Amino acid sequence: MPGLNLTRTEAQERAGIVAVDSYRVELDLTRGDRIFGSTTTVTFTAADGASTFIDAVTDTVHSVTLNGRELDPAEVSDGVRIQLPGLAARNELRVVADALYTNTGEGLHRFVDPVDDEVYLYTQFEVPDSRRVFAVFEQPDLKATFEFAVTAPGHWDVISNSPTPEPLPAEAAGAKTWAFEPTLRMSSYITALIAGPYESVRSELTSSDGRTIPLGVFARKSLMEHLDAENIFRLTRQGFEFFEAQFGTPYPFPKYDQLFVPEFNAGAMENAGAVTFLENYVFRSRPTDAVVERRAITVLHELAHMWFGDLVTMRWWNDLWLNESFAEFMSTLAAAENTEFTQSWTTFASMEKAWAYRQDQLPSTHPIVAEIKDLEDVQVNFDGITYAKGASVLRQLVAWVGQEEFMAGVRTYFAKHAFANTELADLMVELEASSGRELGEWSRLWLETAGVNKLTPRIATDDAGTLTSFAIEQSAPADHPTIRPHRLAIGFYDLVDGSLVRTHREELDVAGDVTEVPALVGRARPALILLNDDDLAYAKIRLDESSLATAVKHLKDFDASLPRTLIWGSAWDAARDGETRGRDFVELIMNNIAHESDSSVVMVLLRQLGTTLDYFVAPAAARELAEAVGDRLWELALAAAPGSDHQLQFVKAFALRSRTETQLGAVAALLSGDTVLDGLDIDTDLRWELLTALVAGRRADAADIARELEADNTANGALAAELARAALPTETAKRAAFDAVVLEDALSNTHQRQAITGFNRVHDESLIAGFADDYFANVRRVWDERSHEIAQQIVVGLYPAAQVSEATLEQTDAFLADLGDDAPALRRLMLENRDSVVRALAARAADARD
C-alpha cells in the first residue's frame, strides 16, 4: 500500500512542522466482526501555512474536518495516509473512519474463544500499528495525551492506559461507553486498548512517593482457573521495589495492569500501565522451571520499560536497541538481586548471549546502534543484536564504569528527560559525568561496529607447573576487524573434594591484540583456567588444551552454574564454527546434561542437541547417532528423580526425538498409561506432545488428532491440533499445510505459526524437499501482500533449511539476484536463511573429519 513505509526523513520533516497536544479517540466496538468505528480528534500546532499528513490505515474514511473545513476523503485519503494541506498555527483535526480488526496480532486483534464463543480484543501497536486503530502522527517523538472513549458490549471489561472508569449506557442495545481520563504525555505506540469479558484479580502497592498503585492481572474467563496471580503480584512488588530504588524515580503512571491475551506474537508489550503478555504464560499444564523463570524475566523486563521507553522514549527507532537492551539488562539484574531467581545471569549467558553470538555472526549483523532508514528496517531489527548483544554490552559497560556510577547516571537521565524523547548521547553524557570515564571511544568501538571478538589464553609454564607467562590474545573476523576494550575476570579452578572450585580470580582491562597479565606469573597452574569468568565481557572464549581436557572430564563437577555454562557456551561456539565435530558436542551433552542444575540451561542444551543432530553431524553418521541419542534420552528420563524438572524435560525431548519403533512404542505406552513414570503427570499439554510425536512417526493419524481435540476443545487444543495435522507424514498433509499458509491466507498468526512448525516436523527431510520450488515462486508475493508479522513467519519458517545442499544455496542465490535491492528487509531475512545452510554444510564437513 502506498505510504505504509514511513521513512526517517519523512518523520524528521513532520516533526519539524508539527507538535501534538492531544488526541481524543472514540471507538465503537459494536459493529460486527469485521470493522469498528474510529473517530479521532487531534489538536496540534504547526508551521502556519505548511502541509503534512497523518497516518490512518482504514477500511473507509467517512469525513475529514480540518479547522472546521471539510476535506474530501476521496482526495486526501489513500487508505494509509490523510493529507493535511494549509495548516494553521493551531489546528483541530477530526477524522471519522471505519477500521479493520485483524487476526495477525497487529493493530486491534480479534479472537473468539472456542470454549464459550466470547470475543476478546487487544491492541499491539509497536512499531507502526496504532494507525490501524485511529488517525495518528505515527512516530515516537510526537508525544501527546490520549483520551479514549470506547463503546462495547456491556458485559465486557475495557482496559487502557488510564484507570478504567465506570461505564455509562450507550445508544446500542446492551452496550456501554467507557470514557477514560486523558493519559500522561506518551508516544502512540505504547497506548493500549484491551476489551472483552476478561476476568481479573486485583491488588495494590505503595510506591516510593507514597501513592497507592492499583494492580490488576487479567485473563480470559476460560483460563482464570489456571492464573497464578499471586506469583505475578509478588514479582511485580519485587520489581517496583528494585527499580524505584535504582532509578531514583517513582513509578510514573497511575496504575499497573498486566493482561494475558490470546494469539500474541511476542513475549509481552510495554504499554504504559497496561502491559500485554503472551497467553502461554498462563500455565494450564505443568511448565518447566525454565519457562517459569522466563515469565519472571519477562514481567520484570516490561516493568523496567515503564521508565526506560515509556517515561523517557527514543526519538527515532535507531535507538530501539537502548530501550530493549536496557530492559533486558535490568530485568536480569533485578531477578538476580531481588527475587528467588538468583541464578538469572546463568540463564542470561545460556540464552541471551547464545542468541547474540549467533546473530552477530550472520551476514546481516549490524552495529548495536543500527541505521534505521524506515519502518521496514526497524521491523526486522527486533533481533539478537537489539536485545541480547545490546544487553550484554550494557553489562560490560556497567563493569567498565561501576554499577553504582552507572545507576547514578541513569537517575540523572530520568530526572532530566521525564516524558520527553532522547537520543543515545543524552544517556552517555550522564554516564560520563557520573563515572568520570570518557566514553566516546568506548561507544564508537562497541556500539558503532559489528562482530564478536574471540579471546584465547596464551600460557607458558615451567617443569614445576608454575606460570611463566600469561597473555590474552584477541582476534576479530576479517569482515568485522574491530579490536575492542574488555573488562573481564580470569578464574582459576581446581578440584577440591571432587568439585571444581574457583581458587583465584583476577579482574583486569583487556585491550589490543595481546594483553599480558603479569599478575598471574608465578602462580601454580590450576586444573582449569577460565577467561571471562563471571561473564562480564561480550566475546567468544576458548580454553587452552589442558583446561579443555579438564572441562570435558569434569564439566559436571563445577560447584557453580555460571562457569559451567560458560564452558557449555564455548563448546557450542566451537561446534557451530566447525572447529570441533558435532558428534563430539553431542557426546559432551549426553555425558553431562543429567548433572546440569539450571533448568534453562537444560532447555537450551536440548535445543542445541537437536540442531546439532539435524544440521551439524555428517549425513553418514546422523541416523545412527540420532537413534542412539533417542535411546539415551529415554534412559535419562527413567533415571531422573520422580517429579523433577529433569524428568519432564527429558520426556519431552525423548518424544520429540523418537524415531525407532521401540522409541515410538515407549511414547505410545506413556500416552496410553501402560507405562507410568513416578511423579510424571501426563497432563493436557504433554498429551498433545506425545500424540504429535506418534503422528510424525506414523503411529497415530487424523482420527486420533480429532479425538484429542474433542477432549480439549479449547484455543490451546486447536493450536496443538493445527501443529499435529501439519505433522502428518504424508504428501497430502504437507501440501494442505503449505497451501493454507502460502496460498489461502486464512489462518491467524498463531495458527499459521503452528502449521509451519508442523510442516517442518519430519523424520525424513525428503518428504518436504519438493516444496522448495513453491516457496521461492511465492515468497516475494507473500512479502508484498501480507502484513509484516505474517510475511516474516513465512519467509523464515518455510525456507527449505532442512535441505542442506548446494542446490538450496543455488536457489537462494538465484532468488536474491532477481530481488536485487528492491526489498532490503526481505533481502536481509533471505541472507540469514542462506547462512544457516552455509554453516550446516561447513559443520558437516568438519564432523566428517577423523
N, C-alpha and C positions, 0 to 999 in steps of 0.2 A: 504494500500500500504506500502511496507517495507520502513522504514526510514522516514515516514511522521512525526512521533512524535519525534522531536528533544528534547534531554534531556539537563538539565543544565550542567551536567558533560561533555557531548559532546561539548557544546558551550564553556565551560571553556577551555577544551583541545584545541579546534580550535583557540580560542583567544590567547592561548599560543604559537601557531605556526605561525599565520597569522596576518599581519597588512595590511589593504587595502588602496591603494592610490586613485584609480579612477575606474569608470565604464563608458563605452560608450555603450549605448543601442540603437539599430536600430530596429524599429518596422515597419512592413508592414501590414497595416490595409485594404488592397485592395484585399484580397484573399478569399472572401466569408463570409458566415455567421457562419462557424464552427471554423476555425483555422485562426491564424495570424502568420506572420513570426517574429521571435525574434532572433536577433544576438547580443551577448554580448561580449564585450572585457573588461577584468578586468586586471588592473595592481596592483600587491601586492608584499610585501616582505614576506619571510618565513624562517623558520629554514632550512638551507641548507641540502638537502637530506631527509627531512621529507615528509610525505604523509598526506593528509587530503581529504576533499570532499567539493563540492559546491552544493547548493540546486538548483534544476531546475525541477519543475513539468511540464512535457512536453507531447505532443502527439507523437512527433518524434524528435529524435536528429540526425541531418544530419552529423555534424562534431564537433570534439573537438580537438583544437590545443593548446598545452601547450609548450610555449617557442620554437615555430617552429616545434614541434614534434607532428605528428598526432597520436591521440589515437583512438582506435576502439570504437565507441559508443556502440556497442553490448556488449563490455566487461566492459566499465566503467560507463555506464548509466543504471539505472533501472527504469527510468521514474520519479524519485523523487530526486535522488542524482546522482552527477557525481563524481567519484573517481579521485583524482589527485595524482598520485604517483610520487616520485622522484622530489620534488620541488627544485628550485634553491633559492639563496638568494634574487634575484629579478626575478619576474615572469610576463609573459603576457599570459593570457588565452583567447581563442576565442571559443565561443560556438554558433553554428548555429542550430536553432531548430524551430519546429512548436509548438505553444502553443494553448490552447483552450480558446475560450470565455466561460463565464459562464452565467447562469441565476439565480445564488444564492446570488448575492451581494458580492462575494468573488473573488479576482483576478481582471480580466478585464471583467466587466459585460456588456452584450449587450442587448439593449432594442430597440424595434421597436414601434414607436408612431402610434397608430391606426388612428389618425386624418389625417396624411399625409404620412405614411409609411416611414418616415425618421428614420435612425439608430442613436442611441445615446449610447456612451460608457463612462464608468468611471471606475477608479480603486478603490479598497478598499483593503489595504494591512495589516492592523493591525488584527491579530497578525502575522501570518506567511505566507502571501499570495503574497508578491512581487515575490516570487519564481514561481508563476503561470504565470508570465509575462516575466521575464528574469532570467538568471542564477545569483545567488547572495549568498553571505555568510549571511544567513538569521538569524541575531541576532543583538540586538540593539547596542552592544558595538563595532562592527566592522564598524565604520563610514567611509564614503568616499565621494568624489564628484561624481555627476551623470550627464552625458551628454546624453540627449535624442535626437534622430533623428527619426521623425515619418513621414511615408508616408501614406497619407489618401486621400479620395476624395477631390477635390479642393475646393468644396463649403462649406466644414466643417470649423469649428474653432477648434484649438488644443491648450489646456492649460496645463501647467505643473508648476513645482515649480519656474522655471526661467521665465522671461518675454517672451511673445510669439514673435518670430521673424517673419519677412516677409517670406512667403513660396516661394520655388522655384519649377519650373516644374519638375515632376518626369517622369520616363520611362512609367509607366502605363498610358493609355489614361485617361485624365481628372483628374489625380492625381497630388498632390503636396507634397513636403517634407518640414517639419518644423525642422530646425536644431537649437536646443536650446543651449544657453551658459551653461557651467557647473555650477552646483549648488554650494553653500557653503557645507562644510562637514556636513553630516547628516546621520541618520540611514535610512536603506532602507524602513522601514515601514511607513515613512512619506513622501516618494516620491509619485508622483501622475501623472496621465495622464487622461485628460477628453477630449473627442473628439466627434464631431458631429456638426450638424448645430445649435449649441447653439446660442442664441442671448444674448446681454449684454447691460448693462448701465454702463457708465464709469464716474469716478470722481477721485479725488486725495486729499491728505492731506500732511501737512508738519510735519515731525517727530521732536522729541525733539533735534536732532542733525542737523536740517536744511535741510535734504533730502526731496525731493518730492517723496511721495509713491503713485504710481498709484493704484487705486481701481477699481475693477470690480464686478458686480453682474450678474450672468448668470442663464438662464433657457431655457427649450425647447421653440421652436417657438410657439407652440400651447398654452403655458402658459404665454407668455410675457405680455398679456393684464392684467393679474392679479398680476404681480410682483410689489410690492410697494418698489422699490429700494431705494427711498429717506429715508424711515424708516430704512433700513439696513445700509445705509451710516451714518445716524445720530448716531445710536448705535455704529457703528464702530469708529467714531470720538470720541465719549464719552469714549469708551473703550481704545483707543490709549492714550488719554489724561490721564486717570486714571492710566493705567498700566505703562506707561513710567515714570510717576512721582513716583509711589510706588516702582517700581523695579530699578529705577536709571540707566536703560539701554535702549537705543533707540531700537525701533523695529529692529530686526536683519536681515530681509530679504528684497529683492529689490522691491517687490510689494505685494499686498494683494488682492487676488480674492476669491469670495465666490460664490459657484456654487450649485444650487438646482438641484439634479439629480434624475432620476426615479428609483423606486424599491430599495431604500436604506434601509439597515437593521437597522441602529442605528439612533440617532438624528443628528449626524454630525461626521466628522473625521478631525483631526487637521493636515492634510497635510501642510507642510511648504509653506506658501504663496498661497495655492490653496485649501482652505477648502471646503469640500463637505458637503451638508446638505440634510436632508430628504425633498423630494419634497412637502410633505404635508404642509410645512411651506410657500408655495405659496398659498395664500388663494383665491380659486376661488368662495367660498361662504363665508357668514359671519362667522367668527370664534368667539368663546367665548373669553372674556378678558383673561381667564386663558391660552388659547393657545397662544395668542399674547405675554403674559408675558413669557411663556415657550420658545418661539422662541427668545425673547430678552436675556434670561439667556443663551440659547444655543449659540447665537452669541458671547456673552462675554466669555463663557466657552472656546470656540475654540480659541478665540483671546488670552486668558491667556496662552494657550498651546504653543503659538509661543515662549514664554520664557521658561516656565516650561514644558519640554517634548521635544521641538524641538531644542531650543538653548542649553539647558542642558538636557541630556537624561539619564534615568536609565541605569545601567549596565546590569541588567537582570530583568526579569518580576516580581520578588518578590517585586520590588518597583513600580509596576504599580499603586498601591494604591496612592502613593505620587503624581504621575502625575495627576491622576483623582481627587483625593481629593483636591489638591491644586487648580486646575482649577475650581472645584465646589465651593470651599470656595471663591475664588477671584471673580468669576462671580457674586455671590450673593452680596458680599461686594461692587463691582463696581456698580451693579444695585441700591443698597440702597443709595450709596453716590454720584453717578454721573449721574443718569438717572431719568426718571419720575417714575420708579418702586421703590419708596421709601419704600414700604411695603414688599420688597422681603424676608426679614427674616421671615415674617409671612408665606409666601409660602414655604420657606425652612423648617420651623417647621412642616407644614402640609404635605408636600410631601416627602422631602428627609429624614427627621427624622423618619417619619412613616415607610418608606421603610427600613431604617437602623434597627429600633427596630424589625421589622418583621424578617429581615434576621438574626439578631443576636440571635433570639430565635429558629432558625431552628436547627435540629440535625447536619447540615453541617456547622454551624457557625465556624469561624476561627479567629485567631488574625488578626489585620489590616495588620501587616507585615506577610503575608502568606508564607508558604513554597511552592515554585513553582518548582517542580522537572522536569517538562517538559511542552511542549506546550499544552497538554490536560488539565493540571492543570490550566494554565492561561486562556484558552478559556472559562472555566466555572466560572472564577473568576471576570468577569465583573458584579459584584453583588452589593448588598446594603451595604456590608462592604467596598469594594474597593472605591465606590463613596461616599455614603451618611454617613456611620459611620466615615470614614476617614475625610470627610469634617467637620462633627460635632466635632470630636476630635481636628481637627486643630482650629476650633473656640474656643474650650476650651483652647487649648494651647495659643492662642492669648490673651484670658482673663487671663491666668496664668502668661504670661511674659509681657503683654502690647503690644498694636498694633504697636506703633512706634518702640519699641525694636524688635518686630517680623520682621517688614519690613526692619529695618536696617540690620538684619542678612541675609535676603533674598537678599538684594542689594549686600552684600559682596559675597554671594554664586554665584550669576550670574557673578560678575566680575572675580571670581577665576576660574570658570569652564565653561566659554563660549565655545560652540562647542565640549565639552567633555562629558564623561559619569561619573556618580556619583552613590553613594550609600547613604542610609539614614544618615549614620554617618557624611557624608560631610556637610549636612544641619544642623544637630544637633550641630556640633561644632560651626558653625557660630551663631546659636541662643543662645547657652550658652554664647558666647563671648559678644553678643550684649545686652543680658538681665541680665547677672550676676547670672542667676539661674542655678543650677546643674540639668540637665535634664535626667540623666541616669536612676534614679529610676522612674521618671515620664514616660519615654519612655518604660521601662520594664512593668509597670503596665497597661499602656494604649495601647501600640502598640503590645505587645508580648503575650497578653492574650485575651481571647474571653469572650463574655457575656455582659449583660447590668445590671447595678445596679438599685435598686429601693430605692427611698428616700421618707420617710414618716415623717411628723411632729409629735412630742410628746409635747402636750401643757397642761398646768395647769393654771387655773385662780382662783381668789378669788370670793367672792359673788358679788363684785362690777364690775366684768368683767376685772380686771387688771391681766395681765400675771404674774404669779409667777414662772413659769419655761418654758423654750422653748428649745427643742433639736431636732436634725435631726437624725433619725435612718436610717442607710444604710444597705441594705441586698443584697445578691447575690444568684443566683441559685446554687443548690447543685453541679451541674456538672461543673460549672464555678465560683468557690467561691471567686474570687478576690474582695477585697475591695479597692477602688481607692480614690485618692485625687480629689476633685472637687472645682473649683472656681465658685461660683454662687451667685445669689441675691435672697433675700426673699422680696416679695411685700405684703404690707398691702393695702387692698381695702375696701372702704366704699361707701355707697350710698350717693351721693351728687346731689340734684335736679333730682333724678330719674336715675342717671348714676352711674355705678361702677367706681370709680376713685381711682387711687393709691395715698395714703396719706403718705406712708413711704416706703423707700427702704433700705435694709441692705445687703451689699455685703461682703462676707467672704469666707474663705477656709474651706471646709468640709473634714474631714479625719477620718478613723476608723469607727467602728460600730455605735458609737454615738458621735455626736458633739453638745456640749452645746453652746447656743447662749445667753450669759448673757446680751448683748446689748439690747435685746428685753424685758427683765424682767422689770416690772414696767410700761410698756406701756398698754394702753387700748386695749383690744382685738378688732380687726376690724371685719367687716362683713365677710371678706374672706381673708385667708392667702394663698399666692401662692408661693410654693417652685420653684426655678429655674426661677424666673421672668426674663424676657429678654432672656430666653432660651440660656444661656451661657454654661450650662453643658449638657453632654450626659447621661441621666438617665431617667428612668420612674419615674413619680411623682404621689403621691397620696395626696388627700385632707383629712383634718380632717373632722369629721362628720358635724360640724357646717358650715364649708366653703363649703362642698359639697351641703348642703341644699341651701345655698345662690346661688351657681353656677347653680343648677338646676332651681331655681326660677328666677334668674336674668341673665342668660347667655347672653341674647340679649342686656343687659344694659351696658356692658363694653364700655368705651369710646375709647378704643384702640383695634386693631385687634389681636395683638400678644398674650396678656394674655388670651383672649377668645379662641384662637387657642390652647394654652397650656391646657386649660380645655377640649377642644374637644379631644386632644390627650390622656389625662389621661382617659377620658371616653371610648375611643376606646380601649386603652390598657386593661382596666378592662373587657370590653365585650369580647375581644379576649382571655383573660386569664381565662374566665369563673368565674370571681369574681362577675360580675353583670349579669343580664339577658339580652339577646339580645334584647328582645322586649322593655325593658326599654331604651336601646340605640336608638332604632328606634323612640320611643316616644320623646326622647330628640331632635333628629334631626328634626322631623316633627314640633315640637313646636317652633323651633328656627332658622331653616335654612333660612327662609324668611328675617330675620333680619341680616344675615351674610353679611358683607360689602366686603369681599375679594373673587373675582371670583374663584381663585384657591382653596380656602378652600371649597367653594360651590361644586366645581367639585369633590374634594376628599370626601366630606361628602356623595355625591350622590353615589359614588362608594362604600363607606363603607356601605351605606344603602342597596345596592344590595347584597353585600357579607353577611351582617347580615341576611337579609331575606332568602337568598338561603341556607346558611350554619349554622347559629348560632341559629335560632329560632326552638324550638321543633316542630316536624312534625305535631303534633295535632293542633297547632295554626298557622302554617305557611301560609296555603292557605288563611284563613280568613284575617290574618294580611296583606298579600301581596295585596289582593284586596282592603283593606281599604287604604293602602298606595297609590295605584294607584289612587283612588278617590281623596285623599288629594293632590297628585302631580298636578292633573288637577285643583283643586281649587287654588293651589299656582300659577299655570301658568295664570289662569284667573285674579287673583288678582295682579299679578306683573305689574309694571309700563310699559306702552306700549314702545316697542323698547328696553327694558332694557336687560342686560346680564342675570338677573334672569329669565326673561320671556323665553329667548332662552334655558337656561339650564333646566328649569322646563318642557318645552315642550319636549325636547329631552328625559329627564328622564321618563316623563309620557309615551311616545311612547315605550320606552324600557320595562317599567314595566306593560304595558296594558295587561290585562288578560280577563276581562269580556266582554260580548257582548256590554255593554254600553260604556266601555272604548275604545274598538276597533272601535265602531261606531264614537266616538269623533275623533279618529285618522283618520278614513276614511273621515270624514267631513272636517278636516283640509287639507288633501291631495287633495280632490276634489274642495275645495274652498267654499263649502257650509257653513263652519264656518270660519270666518275671525277674527283674533286677531289683534287689532290695534297695528301697529308697528312691526309685525312679518312678514317677507318676507319668503314665502315658496320657498326658492331657491333650486338649483340643489341638493346639498348635503343633505339638510333637506328633500327633496322629497324622496331620497333614504332611509333615516332613517325611515320615516313614512311608506313607502311601505314595508320595511323589517319587521316592526312591524306587519303589516297586513298579510304578508306572514307567519310569525311564528304563528299568531293567526288564520290561515285558512280563512282569509278574502281576500286573493289575491293568485295568482298562477303563474306558469311558464310563461304563456302568458303575464301576467301583467309585469313580470320582463323583458321579451323580448321587449315589447313596450317601457318601460322606457329606456332600453339600446339603442334602436334605436334612441330615442330622445337625448341621451347623449353618443354618440359613441366616447368616449374618454378613456384614460388609467384609469382615476378615475372612469368612468362609468363601465368599465369592472371589476374593483376590487369590486365595490359595487354590481354588478350583481353576481359575484362569491360568495360573502357572502350571498346574498339573496337566490340564488339557493340552497346553502347548508343549509339554514334555513327552507326550505320547510319541514313541519312536517309529512313526510312520510318515511316509511322504505326504499323505493326506493331511495329517495333523499339523505338520510343519508348514505346509502350504496355507492352511487355514489361518494359522497364527501370523505368518508373514503378511498375507494379504490383508488381514484385519488391521495390522499396524500400518503398512505402507500404502495400501490402495484405498481402504474403506474409511479411515479416519473417524471411526465411531466410538473408539474406546476412550475412557477418561485417562487422565495422566497416570494414575496408579495401576489401572488395568492394563494399559499399554506397557508399563514397566514390567509387570508380571508376565505378560505374554512374551516379551523379549527375553526375559530370564528363562522361561520355559522353553522357548525356541532353541536357545543355546545349550540346554540341558541334554547332552547326548553322550553316549558311551563310545560312539564311533563318529568322528567328525565328518566322515564322508557322507553321512546322512544329510547334512546341510550344505555340503560343498557346492551343489548346483545352484544355490540361491545367490552366489556372489555376483553373477551377471545381472540378476534382477536388482540387486542392491545398487550397483553402480549405474544402472539405467534409470533409477528412480530418485537417487539421493538428492540431486540438485533441485528437482521439482519439489520434493518434500521440504527442502530448506526454504524455498521461495514461498510455499503456500501455507505452511504450518506455523504455529506460534513458536517462539524460541525454545521453550521448555520441551515441547513435543518433538520438535525437529532435532534438538540435540540428543534426546534419548535415542532416536532412530539412527542418527549419524554414527554415534558411538556404539550403541548396543547391537546393531545388526551388521556392523563391519565384520567381514569374514576373518577375524583374528585367529580362529581355530585352524584356518588353512595356512599353516606355517610353511610357506613356499615362495620361491622366486616368482611364480606365476601371480601370486597375490600382490607382490610388490609391483610387478609389471602392470597389473590392472589399476592399482592405486596411482602409479606414476602417469598412466595414460589419462586418468580422470583429472589429476592435478594439472597436467599440461593443457587439457581442454578448459579447465576452470580459469586458469590464468590468475589475475589479481582482482577478479570481478567480485568475489565474496570472501574477503580476508578472514572473517571469523570461521566460515566453513573450511577454508584452506587450512587454518590452524588446527582444527579438530581432525582433519584428514591426515595431516602430517603427524599428529600424535598417534592416530591409529596405525599409521605406517611404521612408526618407530617400534611398536610392540612386536611386529613381525621381524624387523631387523634384529632386535635384541634377542628374540627367541631363536632365530637362526644362528646367531653367534654363540648363544649359550649351549645350544645343542651340539654345535661343532666342538666347543670346549669339553662338553660332557663325553663326547666320543673318544677323547684322547685317553690313552692309558695312563 
